[in-house]
C-alpha cells in the first residue's frame, strides 16, 4: 500500500450506508485521494449523495473510467457478512487485474482463490493486497505490557457495527489537538486500509487473537503516549463475542470508551430472534468485569470513562437530549464525534486525559 496516492473504491450495487462500511471509512479518513467509486447502478452521481461523505468523488460505471481518473489501486469497499466476494464484483475485479491495477481486499474470501481472477492477475501482472492476511509468527498473548507511561484506550460496543473505528480515529485527532502523542491501532480491514498497517483480528486463529492485539499495542506504544485501539464486535453479540474478548484481553486497556448506536434496540443480525442490545450501564459493567480478568491485583481496573453515541438515526434536535440522557444514566461523559464534530470528540478526549491524571 506504500506509495499509492490515488485509489478507486469498488461498491457495485452497494453504495449505501448499511452496506458500504469500508467505503465510508476510507472516504472520510484515508490519507490518499479517492478518485472514484465504481458502482454502475449509481453512475453519474456523487458519492456523498449516497453515503454522506465523499463530496466531489464521482461514481462511475466501470474500472476503465476509474483508471482514466488516475486510480492506482482498486479497494473493495464493502464488508458483507461471511466475507464472500459478491458475484457482481467479480467482473470489475477481473478487469482491474487484467489492466494491471492493484487490488486491495478486506474480505475473508481471497481474490486469487478464484481461478478466473488469478488468471486475470497473471495476464495483467497485477498484485493483490489481502488486508485480512495475518502474520504467520503470532504468539499467544498475555505476557507483554507496553512501555511505562503509555496509556491504552480501547473502543468497545453495545453491538457490532456501531462506529468503534470512527470513534477511535476521532479520539486520536482530538488528542492530537490537545498536543498529545497518539496513535490509532487498526484491528479490522477498513482501519488497515486507512492506516496502511495493522492486523485484522477476526482473521487470526483464535489462540492468537490476544497475541496479535498485544503485539500491535506494544509496538504502537514505542511511538506514542496514547494508544487508541479500534474495537471489534461486542461481548454481547453471539456471532462476534469471541474476537471481542480476545481483543479486549490482548489490548489490556487502561481505559475504555463505550460506543452505542441510539437507533439500535436489537443486536445486528439477530432481529428475528429479538436479542436486545444491553442497556448502557449493564454494558459498562460487562466490559469492566471482563477487562479485570486480565489485570493483576496490583494494577488499577480498566474503566469505561466515556460513552460515544452514534446518533445518525436521530433528528438533529434530538441529539442534545440523547447525550444528556446517556450522561445521566451512566454518570460519565457522553459525546457524538460525528454529529457534534470536534466539540464532541474533544469532550471524550478530555475525559480520557482526566481519567489518566485522577
Secondary structure, DSSP 8 states (H G I E B T S, - for coil): -TT--EEEEE-TTT-STTT-HHHHHHHHH-SSEEEEEE-GGGTTSBTHHHHS--TT-EEES-HHHHHHTT-SEEEE----TT----HHHHHHHHHHHHTT-EEEE-SSS-GGGSHHHHHHHHHHT--EEETT---S----SSS----TT-EEEEEEESSSSSSHHHHHHHHHHHHHHTT--EEEE--SHHHHHHHS----GGGS-GGGHHHHHHHHHHHHHTS-SEEEE---S-TT-TTTHHHHHHHHHHHT-SEEEEEEETT--B-TT-TTTT-B---HHHHHHHHHHHHHTTS-TTS---EEEEEEEE-TTS-HHHHHHHHHHHHHHHSSEEE-TTTSTHHHHHHHHHHHHHHHH-
